[in-house]
């Protein structure tokens, strides 16, 4: 039984993937919960450089939970350290006096202010983040040494550290977070929403394919991401040059600085591609509905939510081993394949396997669906409540 706690969740700005967590926390009895936003970015159109356009999320980001916006005194809300400057945080600590604060960063002025005030007022700190190891953590560079000392000290000052996946847990362990302080908050999307969306398009797949110029017997590969070098879209296109791909089409959902290069490569090598541009939350399911397999082949990606979304549409996954959620959401050979970053030969072999074994797509897709059901907002809340209980028990000692 959890005693009544006043819990403030400090968030940089509204994010569609966190709304479900806030809504579930707001339902919990004996908790006085509120989200404190440091900026209203996300509620109004913002210009995204990679997309060369303004975007605005087209779903409700504020319904179903108490929230408040602080004035952001930053001159550059899209910048770095001084992108969040919220002096209203002082009032939250000294007047409202929360028992527990949750926040997820250390790169902004307001993060440092939250940490300092929490320690000053003996407020319990729950910290979360989604970073994973990059493979450079043991190098001897001055930058890495400073980061190691700083982050180890920062995390030591937190009462609880939450991890989103196995890769994220390993990251915190590398920076010396003890197991007692670690609690799971699984990387999740709104499974219910995407499953309802999937049902909406059943029976309409042929029509959608016709509109996009995709043949019914084409193997449709979905690549949903920003088109950046980190996401490695060209690895997918290069892999297709190594196999017979005349009945394969790549559905590129998104936009970015690499798009022109991708289009030129596709044309030069006679690879069938469809570029949809950026698609919002209420639009993207149309494209998931016609895809056969999903690709997430980044060289750094802590928790790509597009992978969870695709799994709700019963898709097998080809994912690189560096992706944070790879070993949690993909069981190699069961619901997809895990490959090495940049291993174009192996990527080609796995795509060719699916192209020649269409029945395996259905079998593996069902397994993906089963796995992703366990990655949901209710599990997130379970982890947070366990963290609260830990703090309460620790306070009694």
LUMLUMMI-661642 format. One record per residue (C-alpha): x, y, z; residue in one letter. Coordinates in steps of 0.001 Angstrom, whole numbers, padded with zeros to 6 digits, always signed. Layout:
BEGIN
XYZA/...
//
This chain:
BEGIN
+000000+000000+000000X/+001435+003324-001048X/+000950+006275+001277X/-000248+009494-000325X/+002629+011124-002140X/+002896+014432-003923X/+004694+013598-007164X/+005853+016151-009733X/+007045+014956-013114X/+009226+017656-014699X/+009108+017299-018493X/+010934+019424-021090X/+007820+019599-023326X/+004803+017474-024337X/+005774+014223-026082X/+003234+011831-027558X/+005012+008727-026257X/+004913+009923-022633X/+001281+011020-022512X/+000075+007475-021824X/+002361+007189-018799X/+001019+010438-017363X/-002580+009350-017931X/-002013+006040-016156X/-000232+007690-013232X/-003120+010122-012853X/-005440+007142-012249X/-003456+005864-009274X/-005118+006518-005935X/-003167+007941-003016X/-000878+009910-005353X/-001127+013650-005874X/+000386+013728-009352X/+001123+016569-011750X/+003266+017063-014843X/+005255+020304-014828X/+006141+021313-018384X/+009166+023501-019031X/+008126+024460-022575X/+005079+024250-024850X/+007082+023042-027864X/+005039+020307-029490X/+001709+022054-029019X/+002312+024478-031844X/+003934+024022-035258X/+007720+023993-035130X/+010167+024040-038015X/+012146+020785-038232X/+015366+021308-040150X/+015622+017693-041341X/+012090+017794-042767X/+012393+021341-044099X/+008851+022007-042904X/+006773+022834-039862X/+005207+019912-038010X/+002716+019644-035194X/+001518+016460-033502X/-002101+015780-034417X/-003186+013934-031265X/-004217+015246-027846X/-001079+015564-025724X/-002638+017114-022621X/-005856+015230-021892X/-006388+012908-018942X/-003820+014156-016427X/-003106+017316-014379X/-000412+019531-015821X/+001045+022995-015646X/+003340+025053-017878X/+006192+027082-016453X/+007453+030209-018165X/+010573+029415-020161X/+012943+032389-020167X/+015237+030853-022787X/+016175+032927-025802X/+016652+029719-027822X/+014175+026944-026841X/+015635+024675-029536X/+019199+025133-028259X/+021264+023235-025720X/+022083+024073-022077X/+020001+027249-021895X/+017057+025873-023898X/+015115+025424-020646X/+015385+028237-018114X/+012446+027941-015708X/+012738+029978-012515X/+009221+028846-011595X/+010845+025615-010462X/+011845+027462-007280X/+008185+027960-006402X/+007413+024308-007058X/+009954+023178-004472X/+009610+025845-001780X/+005834+026394-001886X/+004322+023170-003296X/+006884+020902-001596X/+006576+017641-003558X/+007687+014414-001915X/+009112+012967-005122X/+010253+014502-008404X/+010775+012627-011645X/+012844+014070-014470X/+014939+012809-017334X/+017855+014981-018271X/+021075+016709-017280X/+021778+018793-020371X/+019681+021878-019556X/+019881+024614-016941X/+016503+023575-015515X/+017732+019997-014997X/+020556+021303-012829X/+018169+023566-010952X/+015847+020630-010230X/+018752+018528-008973X/+020098+021324-006746X/+016699+022152-005234X/+015826+018505-004685X/+019025+017955-002720X/+018547+021215-000814X/+014981+020333+000209X/+015658+016567+000668X/+013083+015766-002030X/+013344+012236-003394X/+014677+012018-006966X/+013609+009508-009624X/+015744+009876-012727X/+015078+008257-016092X/+016681+008287-019517X/+017063+006087-022568X/+020762+006214-023456X/+022668+003065-024414X/+026368+002296-024657X/+028066+003466-027857X/+031209+001371-027521X/+033399+004390-026756X/+032865+004507-023003X/+036224+002909-022160X/+038370+005143-024334X/+040897+007390-022613X/+039832+010703-024126X/+039513+013699-021804X/+035895+014181-022867X/+034970+010628-021906X/+036830+010859-018590X/+034940+014024-017687X/+031631+012470-018705X/+032351+009358-016646X/+033161+011340-013494X/+030224+013702-013961X/+027569+011118-014805X/+028650+008707-012083X/+028349+011534-009563X/+025021+012759-010948X/+023437+009306-010814X/+024793+008703-007299X/+022722+011691-006157X/+019515+010151-007522X/+017432+007930-005231X/+016059+005827-008119X/+017197+005401-011715X/+014727+003902-014175X/+015700+001957-017297X/+013674+001510-020471X/+015304-001661-021820X/+018220-004046-021331X/+020569-001773-023273X/+019615+001199-021106X/+020125-000820-017915X/+023641-001776-019028X/+024333+001914-019615X/+023365+002861-016058X/+025308-000091-014651X/+028410+001058-016545X/+028126+004369-014698X/+028005+002501-011372X/+024295+002645-010523X/+023688-000118-007980X/+021036-002716-008782X/+018952-001789-005728X/+018242+001639-007257X/+017317+000360-010738X/+013648-000024-011733X/+012124-000772-015147X/+009975+001628-017152X/+009655-000317-020447X/+009900+001555-023731X/+006252+001593-024833X/+003785+003110-027260X/-000003+003228-027160X/-000620-000384-028178X/-004400-000008-027919X/-004378+002929-030341X/-002294+001165-032978X/-004250-002076-032740X/-007485-000184-033347X/-005823+001573-036279X/-004770-001782-037695X/-008340-003060-037618X/-009457+000065-039447X/-007350-000809-042481X/-008101-004533-042711X/-009447-005210-046188X/-008150-001896-047547X/-004552-003000-048113X/-004997-003616-051842X/-006480-000176-052383X/-003660+001521-050474X/-001031-000385-052440X/-002717+000582-055702X/-002655+004260-054691X/+001077+004017-053994X/+001891+002018-057135X/+002811-001093-055144X/+001998-004520-056626X/+000067-006995-054490X/+002867-009576-054602X/+005646-007105-053753X/+007514-007599-050509X/+006992-004259-048745X/+009838-003175-046468X/+009003-000372-044047X/+011660+002137-043020X/+010050+004723-040734X/+012490+007288-039341X/+014274+010544-039911X/+016572+010113-042883X/+019903+010742-041200X/+023267+009007-041419X/+022693+007632-037900X/+019607+005750-039096X/+021647+004270-042009X/+018934+004115-044732X/+021602+003655-047402X/+022610+000333-045808X/+019160-000963-046697X/+019405+000251-050285X/+022928-001144-050688X/+021740-004509-049363X/+019046-004649-052035X/+021671-004338-054783X/+023073-007693-053673X/+019878-009699-054190X/+017111-010087-056732X/+014845-007239-055672X/+012512-006843-058634X/+009504-007765-056464X/+010641-005774-053423X/+009573-002210-052641X/+010859-000019-049829X/+008355+002239-048114X/+010303+005201-046729X/+008047+006963-044219X/+009659+010154-042998X/+012020+012767-044315X/+015465+014154-043720X/+018748+015420-045084X/+019655+012074-046682X/+016523+011884-048827X/+018019+013258-052045X/+020939+010822-051837X/+018529+007938-051170X/+016355+008858-054146X/+019352+009139-056469X/+020726+005776-055301X/+017344+004098-055784X/+016975+005474-059321X/+020528+004551-060306X/+020148+000960-059068X/+016528+000372-060187X/+015279-000144-056637X/+011554+000341-056194X/+010905+002899-053497X/+008011+005005-052232X/+008811+008194-050309X/+005761+009319-048348X/+007289+012286-046528X/+006640+012960-042846X/+003430+011347-041576X/+001748+012273-038329X/+000384+009903-035672X/-003098+009661-037195X/-001684+009115-040715X/+001127+006637-040260X/-000968+003507-039635X/-002053+003478-043274X/+001534+002637-044217X/+002123+000154-041418X/-000979-001685-042652X/+000583-002637-046007X/+004145-003385-044852X/+005555-006906-044491X/+008751-006319-042523X/+010203-003413-040536X/+013817-002240-040623X/+015627-000522-037751X/+019315-000591-038687X/+020690+002482-036900X/+024212+002769-035521X/+022765+004416-032376X/+019125+004188-031309X/+018221+003740-027631X/+014512+002965-028036X/+013024+003528-031509X/+009270+003705-030917X/+008566+002991-034598X/+009675-000588-033907X/+007021-001006-031186X/+004428+000512-033503X/+005300-001870-036332X/+005081-004880-034034X/+001454-003977-033279X/+000846-004586-036994X/+002304-008122-036764X/+005573-007354-038529X/+008881-009187-038227X/+011833-006920-037482X/+015357-006686-038858X/+017303-004695-036269X/+020925-003895-035513X/+022496-005175-032317X/+023326-001669-031088X/+019650-000648-030836X/+018747-000456-027145X/+015546-002499-027324X/+016861-005001-029894X/+017426-007890-027495X/+014182-007226-025626X/+011774-006894-028542X/+013453-009147-031097X/+014132-012815-030471X/+016571-013730-033228X/+014994-016238-035615X/+011617-016069-033852X/+010144-012679-034705X/+012951-011287-036811X/+016719-011045-036996X/+019428-009121-035148X/+022339-008062-037373X/+025605-006194-036871X/+025633-002478-037639X/+026750-001890-041218X/+026759-005601-042132X/+025194-005121-045551X/+025770-008743-046598X/+023825-010032-043591X/+021038-007484-044057X/+020734-008618-047682X/+020518-012288-046646X/+017761-011620-044127X/+015695-009607-046607X/+016174-012323-049213X/+015026-014917-046681X/+011761-013081-046086X/+011242-012536-049809X/+011567-016253-050472X/+009705-017392-047332X/+006501-015367-047187X/+004884-017781-044709X/+007656-016973-042224X/+006516-013347-042287X/+003115-014314-040899X/+004531-016656-038266X/+007175-014226-037082X/+004742-011318-037265X/+002383-012997-034816X/+005316-013523-032462X/+006158-009801-032706X/+002592-008972-031752X/+002749-011270-028722X/+006042-009781-027529X/+005014-006143-027798X/+001887-006712-025700X/+004118-006916-022628X/+005619-003514-023409X/+002829-001190-022358X/+002027+001789-020152X/+000611-000356-017350X/+004001-002043-017017X/+005572+001421-016850X/+003289+002331-013963X/+004089-000933-012195X/+007786-000033-012300X/+007141+003511-011043X/+004957+002278-008177X/+007619-000225-007174X/+010075+002663-007129X/+007713+004652-004871X/+007444+001699-002480X/+011230+001430-002431X/+011526+005101-001494X/+008886+004749+001231X/+010579+001678+002704X/+013964+003381+002520X/+012536+006399+004333X/+011378+004212+007226X/+014874+002887+007905X/
//
